[in-house]
Amino acid sequence: MDNVANQKIKSKYDNIASVYDVADWFISDKWRSKVTHLAYGRVLEVGIGTGLNLSFYSDCCREIFGIDISPRMLRHAGERASLCQVPVKLEVMDVQDLPLDSDSFDCVLAAFVFCTVPDPFIGLRECHRVLKPGGKLILLEHMRSENKLLHQLMDWLNPVTVTIMGDHINRNTVDIVAAIGFRMQVVENLLGDVVRLIVAER
Ligand SMILES: C[S@@+](CC[C@H](N)C(=O)[O-])C[C@H]1O[C@@H](n2cnc3c(N)ncnc32)[C@H](O)[C@@H]1O
């Protein structure tokens, strides 16, 4: 695991935690509502950030266990936990190395996280491991477009966005999820084919 890259992401989010909610205006409540309403049972939310999804979970969920690599982002999530109609637990954790039991969650949900996780293969393999057989992976992600021009532009700009923001704009997250062995159930374009909803089953 790349600890330097991990440290860089942690510091970035620690530094922007107090202004994150303003900076992330582009993630619409409509998207948040759509993904959280697919969740049920015991849910692991990876990269929960400041907890902006918490008010949208339905009472089909039994528990939300939120993890994030940034303690300061999690502190804000803690302030939002009371907005959630189901019990919330929060812990600092790296999705690439989860100290959690295998086969222990009904759903794993993440919104705009695997664009920043240094190794998405390792992180998503961990999500696969902690999901129960038949459990659901629910992702809201921005990713590489299949439009030739746009994806060339994304490839070209990617080193800049990674250096400045630690954000990969050209990952093919759908292919990564499939390569790990998930059974793909839904791939829905939400903003062109750049922002997509992915639902896959372990
Ligand atoms: C773009 S923010 C999204 C936050 C939140 N999901 C939302 O929808 O507002 C990405 C989040 O992923 C977290 N993150 C990045 N790498 C991580 C890792 N390896 N393990 C856990 N969380 C991570 C960051 O700290 C940050 O809170």
The ligand as a Gaussian input file, in Angstrom:
#p B3LYP/6-31G(d) Opt

LIG

0 1
 C      -14.917000      13.450000      -2.437000
 S      -14.999000      12.999000      -0.754000
 C      -16.645000      12.299000      -0.668000
 C      -17.222000      12.357000       0.722000
 C      -18.654000      11.809000       0.847000
 N      -18.723000      10.455000       0.387000
 C      -19.671000      12.639000       0.125000
 O      -20.438000      12.081000      -0.673000
 O      -19.734000      13.860000       0.367000
 C      -13.986000      11.541000      -0.640000
 C      -13.882000      10.985000       0.771000
 O      -13.195000       9.725000       0.718000
 C      -12.310000       9.648000       1.809000
 N      -11.242000       8.691000       1.497000
 C      -10.264000       8.821000       0.563000
 N       -9.453000       7.748000       0.584000
 C       -9.922000       6.920000       1.538000
 C       -9.507000       5.646000       2.027000
 N       -8.423000       5.028000       1.536000
 N      -10.236000       5.060000       3.010000
 C      -11.338000       5.696000       3.526000
 N      -11.761000       6.908000       3.113000
 C      -11.070000       7.510000       2.134000
 C      -11.822000      11.084000       1.964000
 O      -11.234000      11.345000       3.216000
 C      -13.103000      11.886000       1.724000
 O      -13.829000      12.075000       2.907000

